[in-house]
Amino acid sequence: MRSLRPHTLRARLTLGLLVLLTVSCAAVGLAAVVELNGFLTSRLDEQLTEAGNRFAVSLEHREEPKKDDHDGDEHADTRRQATGTFGARLVNGTVTNAAVVRPSGTLNVDLTAADRERLADVPVDGRGHSAGLSALDDYRVIATRGLDGDVLITGMPLEPVEAAVHRLELVAGIVFGAALTAAGVAGALWVRWSLRPLSRVAATATRVSELPLASGEVALPPRAPESDPRGEVGRVAGAFNRMLGHVEDALTKRHASEERLRSFAADASHELRTPVASVRGHAELALLHPGPLPPEITRALQRITAESTRMGAMVDDLLLLARLDAGRPLEAAPVDLTRLVLDALTDARATGSGHRWELDLPEDPVTVTGDAHRLQQVLANLLSNARLHTPDGTKVTVTLETDGSTASLKVHDDGPGIPEDIQPGVFERFTRADRSTKAETGGAGLGLSIVAAVVEAHGGSVTVESEPGSTTFTVRIGKA
């Protein structure tokens, strides 16, 4: 039933209009039929009153007809009696005579037991009452007292009244049906024209909802045309356009802030590369001093070398992210993804001997278009992430698949999984699954953000599905 309900405002308004018109037409038609039926019935009662009970009185002095006698006699007075006039005489509640006027004279009527009971129940009040006689038809009858203490009933058929009422019902049904059809078509066109400004607002809102507003420069579509501000639709359009103006201002300011931050990160990363390299060089040179050094000095120099090396890698990562954010194009050349996977897994086995590394490759090499060095960095970061965040003995499986148009790379491990509250932002920068992890082992939280940025720069996508005992990173890139 819910699927039959109108879903649009235009359809609901049109349906509501038709329902109101239907109720109004039904009320008018019913009132007209009831009024006509009452009017014609009252006219029939007046005719009965004017005709009097002459025909019924003529039956008082007629002998009771025999069962097989269907013709009246000369004693029945049919003067000024309309064809179809019915007369009956009741003595002590029993019908003794019953006849009806026909064009050729009177005709005795064989009444059924039900008809006789119905006539006996007619109130003797000189007023018209309806009585359905199975031997004849529906009649309007009047009962009066006779001179002999009997009851005389005179009636006239209701067929003309019923025919007129049925005719009115037919005409009203046709006229109202045509009126409803015309009103439905005209109403639908009128509602559609009246709601045209609202439809434009909805179309503009739909286009805005389809825009990627998360990041980058956003060009909002033209404003919705405004109509009369005194109407509800005009006020909605005006408020919507003002809201779009505020959203556009906010997006412009956000984009400017992102550009400033991106420029700062690129400049800072570029400027830090030289001093970081200089610090590392001086520390390594001090360690090469031929003379003896105190143990604490040697330890300090080694830590300076390690931290400067890690800082240099972080600066390089930040510079790469800044360049990718700026939309700088990567190299586009055929890359043997199968060879990259083999090399990356070989390196992972060398650095993570405590893990179990498995490989699942298709029979034919898989080739994509992209930057080989950056794709190698994606593989290295995914495998390093699996090694650093899972205990020794964890099984890591690398699977490479293709469906003919897209290459799919999956890195699966059976480790403890990623906490549920971390998963939504796992590809954001400086996100670390275990904030208590030591910096020298846990990294800076840029590895997966680099994976997402590089894959997105290749026109692909990366997703993660994780639960305790099963974590899978899936990278999809279009084939060459």
C-alpha positions as CSV (number, residue, x, y, z in Angstrom):
1,M,0.0,0.0,0.0
2,R,2.9,2.4,0.7
3,S,4.0,2.2,-2.9
4,L,0.6,3.6,-4.0
5,R,1.0,6.7,-2.0
6,P,2.1,9.8,-3.9
7,H,5.7,10.7,-3.1
8,T,5.9,14.2,-4.6
9,L,4.3,17.4,-3.2
10,R,2.8,18.0,-6.7
11,A,1.1,14.6,-6.7
12,R,-0.2,15.0,-3.1
13,L,-1.7,18.5,-3.9
14,T,-3.3,17.2,-7.0
15,L,-4.7,14.1,-5.2
16,G,-6.0,16.3,-2.4
17,L,-7.7,18.6,-4.8
18,L,-9.4,15.6,-6.6
19,V,-10.5,14.2,-3.2
20,L,-12.0,17.5,-2.1
21,L,-13.8,17.8,-5.5
22,T,-15.0,14.2,-5.3
23,V,-16.4,14.7,-1.8
24,S,-18.1,18.0,-3.0
25,C,-19.6,16.4,-6.1
26,A,-20.8,13.4,-4.1
27,A,-22.4,15.7,-1.5
28,V,-24.1,17.9,-4.2
29,G,-25.3,14.8,-6.1
30,L,-26.6,13.1,-3.0
31,A,-28.4,16.3,-1.9
32,A,-29.9,16.7,-5.4
33,V,-31.1,13.1,-5.5
34,V,-32.6,13.2,-2.0
35,E,-34.3,16.5,-2.7
36,L,-35.7,15.4,-6.1
37,N,-36.9,12.1,-4.6
38,G,-38.6,13.9,-1.7
39,F,-40.2,16.5,-4.0
40,L,-41.6,14.0,-6.5
41,T,-42.9,11.8,-3.7
42,S,-44.7,14.8,-2.1
43,R,-46.2,15.6,-5.5
44,L,-47.3,12.0,-5.8
45,D,-48.9,12.3,-2.3
46,E,-50.7,15.4,-3.4
47,Q,-52.0,13.5,-6.5
48,L,-53.3,10.7,-4.2
49,T,-55.0,13.2,-2.0
50,E,-56.6,15.0,-4.9
51,A,-57.8,11.7,-6.5
52,G,-59.3,10.7,-3.2
53,N,-60.5,7.2,-2.4
54,R,-63.2,7.0,-5.1
55,F,-61.6,3.9,-6.7
56,A,-61.2,2.2,-3.4
57,V,-64.8,3.1,-2.3
58,S,-66.1,1.4,-5.5
59,L,-64.6,-1.8,-4.2
60,E,-66.7,-1.7,-1.0
61,H,-69.9,-2.8,-2.6
62,R,-68.3,-5.3,-4.9
63,E,-68.5,-9.0,-4.2
64,E,-65.3,-10.7,-3.3
65,P,-63.8,-12.0,-6.6
66,K,-63.1,-15.6,-7.1
67,K,-59.6,-16.9,-7.2
68,D,-59.7,-17.5,-10.9
69,D,-61.3,-14.2,-11.8
70,H,-58.7,-11.6,-12.9
71,D,-61.0,-9.1,-14.5
72,G,-62.8,-6.4,-12.7
73,D,-66.5,-5.6,-13.0
74,E,-68.7,-2.8,-13.9
75,H,-69.0,-1.7,-10.3
76,A,-65.4,-0.4,-10.1
77,D,-65.3,3.4,-10.5
78,T,-62.2,4.2,-12.6
79,R,-63.3,7.7,-13.6
80,R,-60.4,10.2,-13.5
81,Q,-58.2,7.5,-12.3
82,A,-54.7,7.3,-13.8
83,T,-53.5,4.0,-15.3
84,G,-51.7,2.0,-12.6
85,T,-53.9,3.3,-9.7
86,F,-54.2,0.6,-7.1
87,G,-57.1,0.1,-4.8
88,A,-57.7,-2.3,-1.9
89,R,-60.4,-2.9,0.8
90,L,-59.5,-4.4,4.2
91,V,-62.1,-5.8,6.6
92,N,-60.8,-6.5,10.1
93,G,-57.2,-6.3,8.8
94,T,-57.9,-8.8,5.9
95,V,-57.7,-7.8,2.3
96,T,-61.1,-8.6,0.7
97,N,-60.6,-6.9,-2.7
98,A,-57.6,-5.6,-4.6
99,A,-57.5,-4.2,-8.1
100,V,-55.4,-2.0,-10.3
101,V,-56.6,0.3,-13.1
102,R,-55.5,-0.7,-16.6
103,P,-56.1,1.0,-20.0
104,S,-58.8,-1.7,-20.7
105,G,-60.5,-1.4,-17.3
106,T,-59.8,-2.8,-13.8
107,L,-57.8,-5.9,-13.1
108,N,-58.0,-7.9,-9.9
109,V,-54.6,-8.4,-8.3
110,D,-53.5,-11.7,-6.7
111,L,-51.7,-10.5,-3.6
112,T,-49.2,-12.7,-1.8
113,A,-49.4,-13.3,1.9
114,A,-46.5,-10.8,2.4
115,D,-48.3,-8.2,0.3
116,R,-51.5,-8.6,2.4
117,E,-49.5,-8.2,5.6
118,R,-47.8,-5.2,4.2
119,L,-51.1,-3.5,3.3
120,A,-52.5,-4.4,6.7
121,D,-49.6,-2.6,8.3
122,V,-50.2,0.7,6.5
123,P,-51.2,3.4,9.1
124,V,-54.8,4.7,8.6
125,D,-53.8,8.4,8.9
126,G,-54.6,9.7,5.4
127,R,-50.9,10.2,4.7
128,G,-48.7,8.7,2.0
129,H,-46.6,5.7,2.7
130,S,-44.3,3.6,0.5
131,A,-45.2,-0.1,0.1
132,G,-43.4,-2.6,-2.0
133,L,-45.9,-5.1,-3.6
134,S,-44.4,-8.1,-5.1
135,A,-47.5,-8.7,-7.3
136,L,-47.1,-5.2,-8.8
137,D,-44.3,-2.9,-7.9
138,D,-43.3,-0.2,-5.5
139,Y,-46.4,2.0,-4.6
140,R,-47.2,5.1,-2.7
141,V,-50.4,4.3,-0.8
142,I,-52.9,6.2,1.5
143,A,-55.2,4.4,3.9
144,T,-58.6,5.9,5.0
145,R,-61.6,4.6,6.9
146,G,-64.6,3.5,4.9
147,L,-68.3,3.9,5.6
148,D,-68.7,0.3,6.7
149,G,-65.9,0.4,9.2
150,D,-63.5,-1.1,6.7
151,V,-60.1,0.3,5.5
152,L,-59.8,1.6,2.0
153,I,-56.3,1.9,0.4
154,T,-55.5,3.9,-2.7
155,G,-52.1,3.9,-4.3
156,M,-50.1,5.1,-7.2
157,P,-46.9,3.5,-8.7
158,L,-43.5,5.0,-7.7
159,E,-42.0,3.9,-11.0
160,P,-42.1,7.5,-12.5
161,V,-40.5,8.9,-9.4
162,E,-37.8,6.2,-9.4
163,A,-37.2,6.6,-13.1
164,A,-36.6,10.4,-12.7
165,V,-34.3,9.8,-9.7
166,H,-32.3,7.2,-11.6
167,R,-32.1,9.5,-14.5
168,L,-30.7,12.3,-12.3
169,E,-28.2,9.9,-10.8
170,L,-27.0,8.9,-14.3
171,V,-26.7,12.4,-15.5
172,A,-25.0,13.6,-12.3
173,G,-22.5,10.7,-12.5
174,I,-21.6,11.5,-16.1
175,V,-21.4,15.3,-15.5
176,F,-19.4,15.0,-12.3
177,G,-17.1,12.3,-13.8
178,A,-16.3,14.6,-16.7
179,A,-15.9,17.6,-14.3
180,L,-13.5,15.6,-12.1
181,T,-11.4,14.5,-15.1
182,A,-11.2,18.0,-16.4
183,A,-10.4,19.4,-12.9
184,G,-7.8,16.7,-12.4
185,V,-5.9,17.6,-15.6
186,A,-6.3,21.4,-15.1
187,G,-5.4,21.0,-11.4
188,A,-2.2,19.0,-12.2
189,L,-1.1,21.7,-14.7
190,W,-1.9,24.5,-12.3
191,V,-0.1,22.9,-9.4
192,R,2.9,22.1,-11.6
193,W,3.0,25.7,-12.8
194,S,2.6,27.0,-9.3
195,L,5.4,24.8,-7.9
196,R,7.8,25.5,-10.8
197,P,10.0,27.8,-8.6
198,L,10.1,25.1,-5.9
199,S,11.1,22.5,-8.5
200,R,14.0,24.8,-9.5
201,V,15.1,25.1,-5.9
202,A,15.0,21.3,-5.6
203,A,17.0,20.9,-8.8
204,T,19.7,23.3,-7.5
205,A,19.8,21.5,-4.2
206,T,20.3,18.2,-6.0
207,R,23.2,19.6,-7.9
208,V,24.8,21.0,-4.8
209,S,24.3,17.6,-3.0
210,E,26.3,15.9,-5.8
211,L,29.3,18.2,-5.4
212,P,32.4,16.9,-3.4
213,L,32.5,19.5,-0.6
214,A,35.1,17.7,1.6
215,S,38.1,19.4,0.2
216,G,39.5,21.5,-2.7
217,E,38.0,24.4,-4.5
218,V,34.2,24.0,-5.0
219,A,32.2,25.9,-7.7
220,L,28.6,26.1,-6.6
221,P,25.9,26.0,-9.3
222,P,23.9,29.2,-10.2
223,R,21.4,30.3,-7.6
224,A,17.8,29.1,-7.8
225,P,15.5,31.7,-9.5
226,E,13.6,33.7,-6.9
227,S,9.9,34.3,-7.3
228,D,7.5,36.6,-5.4
229,P,9.0,37.0,-1.8
230,R,5.5,37.4,-0.4
231,G,4.7,33.7,-1.1
232,E,6.0,30.6,0.6
233,V,7.9,29.3,-2.4
234,G,9.5,32.7,-2.9
235,R,10.7,32.8,0.8
236,V,12.1,29.3,0.5
237,A,14.0,30.2,-2.7
238,G,15.3,33.3,-1.1
239,A,16.4,31.5,2.1
240,F,18.0,28.8,0.1
241,N,20.0,31.2,-2.0
242,R,21.2,33.1,1.1
243,M,22.3,29.7,2.6
244,L,24.2,28.9,-0.6
245,G,25.9,32.3,-0.4
246,H,27.0,31.5,3.2
247,V,28.2,28.0,2.2
248,E,30.1,29.5,-0.8
249,D,31.8,32.0,1.5
250,A,32.7,29.3,4.0
251,L,34.1,27.0,1.3
252,T,36.1,29.8,-0.3
253,K,37.7,30.7,3.1
254,R,38.3,27.0,3.8
255,H,40.0,26.5,0.4
256,A,42.2,29.6,1.0
257,S,43.1,28.2,4.4
258,E,44.0,24.8,2.9
259,E,46.1,26.5,0.2
260,R,48.0,28.5,2.8
261,L,48.5,25.4,5.0
262,R,49.6,23.4,1.9
263,S,52.0,26.1,0.8
264,F,53.4,26.3,4.4
265,A,53.9,22.5,4.6
266,A,55.6,22.5,1.2
267,D,57.8,25.4,2.0
268,A,58.6,24.2,5.5
269,S,59.4,20.7,4.2
270,H,61.6,22.0,1.5
271,E,63.4,24.4,3.8
272,L,63.9,21.7,6.5
273,R,65.5,19.1,4.2
274,T,68.9,20.9,4.2
275,P,69.3,21.5,7.9
276,V,68.1,18.0,8.8
277,A,70.6,16.5,6.4
278,S,73.3,18.8,7.8
279,V,72.5,17.7,11.4
280,R,72.7,14.0,10.3
281,G,75.9,14.6,8.5
282,H,77.6,16.3,11.4
283,A,76.5,13.6,13.8
284,E,77.8,10.8,11.5
285,L,81.1,12.8,11.1
286,A,81.4,13.1,14.9
287,L,81.0,9.3,15.2
288,L,83.9,8.8,12.8
289,H,86.3,10.7,15.1
290,P,89.4,8.5,15.5
291,G,89.8,9.4,19.2
292,P,88.0,7.8,22.1
293,L,84.5,9.2,23.0
294,P,82.7,8.9,26.2
295,P,79.9,6.3,26.0
296,E,77.2,8.8,26.7
297,I,78.5,11.1,23.9
298,T,78.5,8.1,21.5
299,R,74.9,7.2,22.5
300,A,73.8,10.8,22.1
301,L,75.4,11.1,18.6
302,Q,73.7,7.8,17.6
303,R,70.3,9.1,18.7
304,I,70.9,12.3,16.9
305,T,71.7,10.4,13.7
306,A,68.6,8.1,14.1
307,E,66.2,11.0,14.9
308,S,67.6,13.2,12.1
309,T,67.1,10.2,9.7
310,R,63.5,9.8,10.9
311,M,62.9,13.5,10.6
312,G,64.3,13.5,7.1
313,A,61.9,10.8,6.1
314,M,59.0,12.7,7.7
315,V,60.0,15.9,5.8
316,D,60.1,13.9,2.6
317,D,56.7,12.5,3.3
318,L,55.2,15.9,4.1
319,L,56.7,17.3,0.9
320,L,55.3,14.5,-1.1
321,L,51.8,15.0,0.4
322,A,52.0,18.8,-0.3
323,R,52.9,18.1,-3.9
324,L,50.1,15.6,-4.3
325,D,47.7,18.1,-2.7
326,A,48.8,20.7,-5.1
327,G,47.8,18.4,-8.0
328,R,51.2,18.0,-9.4
329,P,51.0,15.2,-12.0
330,L,52.8,11.9,-11.5
331,E,54.7,10.0,-14.1
332,A,52.3,8.0,-16.3
333,A,54.0,5.0,-17.8
334,P,53.2,1.2,-18.0
335,V,54.1,-0.4,-14.7
336,D,54.5,-4.1,-14.1
337,L,52.6,-4.3,-10.8
338,T,53.4,-8.0,-10.5
339,R,57.2,-7.2,-10.4
340,L,56.6,-4.4,-7.8
341,V,54.7,-6.8,-5.6
342,L,57.5,-9.4,-5.8
343,D,60.1,-6.9,-4.9
344,A,58.1,-5.4,-2.1
345,L,57.4,-8.8,-0.5
346,T,61.1,-9.7,-0.8
347,D,62.0,-6.6,1.2
348,A,59.3,-7.2,3.7
349,R,60.6,-10.7,4.4
350,A,64.0,-9.4,5.0
351,T,62.9,-6.8,7.5
352,G,60.1,-8.8,9.1
353,S,61.5,-12.3,9.5
354,G,59.2,-12.9,12.4
355,H,56.1,-12.7,10.3
356,R,54.7,-15.3,7.8
357,W,54.5,-13.7,4.3
358,E,52.4,-15.3,1.6
359,L,51.8,-14.3,-2.0
360,D,48.9,-15.0,-4.4
361,L,49.5,-13.8,-7.9
362,P,47.7,-14.4,-11.2
363,E,49.4,-16.4,-14.0
364,D,49.8,-13.4,-16.3
365,P,51.6,-10.2,-15.3
366,V,49.3,-7.3,-14.3
367,T,50.2,-3.9,-15.9
368,V,48.9,-0.5,-14.9
369,T,49.6,3.0,-15.9
370,G,51.2,5.1,-13.3
371,D,54.3,6.2,-11.4
372,A,56.4,3.1,-10.6
373,H,58.3,4.8,-7.7
374,R,55.2,6.0,-6.0
375,L,53.4,2.7,-6.5
376,Q,56.4,1.0,-4.9
377,Q,56.0,3.4,-2.0
378,V,52.4,2.4,-1.6
379,L,53.3,-1.3,-1.4
380,A,56.2,-0.6,1.0
381,N,53.9,1.4,3.3
382,L,51.1,-1.2,3.4
383,L,53.5,-4.0,4.2
384,S,55.4,-1.9,6.7
385,N,52.1,-1.0,8.3
386,A,51.2,-4.8,8.6
387,R,54.6,-5.6,10.1
388,L,54.8,-2.7,12.6
389,H,51.2,-3.1,14.0
390,T,51.0,-6.9,14.3
391,P,53.0,-9.3,16.6
392,D,55.6,-11.8,15.4
393,G,54.0,-14.9,13.9
394,T,51.2,-13.0,12.2
395,K,50.3,-14.2,8.7
396,V,50.4,-11.5,6.0
397,T,48.9,-12.4,2.6
398,V,49.4,-10.2,-0.5
399,T,46.9,-10.9,-3.3
400,L,46.9,-9.4,-6.8
401,E,43.8,-9.8,-8.9
402,T,42.4,-8.3,-12.1
403,D,39.0,-8.2,-13.7
404,G,40.2,-7.0,-17.1
405,S,39.8,-3.3,-16.5
406,T,40.9,-2.9,-12.8
407,A,43.8,-4.2,-10.9
408,S,43.1,-5.1,-7.3
409,L,45.8,-5.4,-4.6
410,K,44.9,-6.8,-1.2
411,V,47.1,-6.9,1.9
412,H,45.5,-9.1,4.5
413,D,46.8,-10.0,8.0
414,D,45.3,-12.0,10.9
415,G,46.6,-9.7,13.6
416,P,44.7,-7.9,16.3
417,G,42.9,-5.5,13.9
418,I,42.4,-1.8,13.9
419,P,40.3,-0.3,16.8
420,E,36.9,0.6,15.6
421,D,37.1,4.2,16.6
422,I,40.3,4.7,14.5
423,Q,39.0,3.1,11.3
424,P,37.1,6.1,9.9
425,G,40.2,8.3,10.0
426,V,42.8,5.6,9.4
427,F,43.9,7.3,6.1
428,E,44.2,10.8,7.6
429,R,47.5,12.3,8.4
430,F,49.2,11.7,11.8
431,T,46.7,9.0,12.7
432,R,48.2,6.2,14.8
433,A,46.4,3.1,15.9
434,D,48.3,2.9,19.2
435,R,49.2,6.3,20.5
436,S,51.4,4.8,23.2
437,T,53.7,3.2,20.5
438,K,57.2,4.5,20.6
439,A,58.0,7.0,17.9
440,E,61.0,5.0,16.6
441,T,58.9,2.0,15.9
442,G,55.4,3.4,15.4
443,G,56.2,6.0,12.7
444,A,54.6,9.5,12.4
445,G,51.2,8.3,11.1
446,L,51.9,9.5,7.5
447,G,52.2,6.1,5.8
448,L,48.6,5.3,5.1
449,S,47.8,9.0,4.2
450,I,50.6,8.7,1.6
451,V,49.0,5.5,0.3
452,A,45.6,7.2,0.0
453,A,47.0,10.3,-1.7
454,V,49.1,8.3,-4.2
455,V,46.3,5.9,-5.1
456,E,43.9,8.8,-5.5
457,A,46.4,10.6,-7.7
458,H,46.4,7.5,-9.9
459,G,42.6,7.6,-10.2
460,G,42.1,4.6,-7.9
461,S,40.7,4.0,-4.4
462,V,41.8,2.3,-1.2
463,T,39.6,0.9,1.5
464,V,40.0,-1.0,4.7
465,E,38.0,-3.7,6.5
466,S,39.1,-4.7,9.9
467,E,38.0,-6.7,12.9
468,P,39.9,-8.7,15.5
469,G,41.8,-11.5,13.6
470,S,41.3,-10.0,10.1
471,T,42.4,-6.8,8.5
472,T,42.3,-6.2,4.8
473,F,43.6,-3.1,2.8
474,T,42.3,-3.1,-0.8
475,V,43.8,-0.9,-3.5
476,R,42.1,-0.7,-6.9
477,I,43.8,1.0,-9.9
478,G,42.7,1.0,-13.5
479,K,44.8,-1.1,-15.9
480,A,46.9,0.3,-18.7
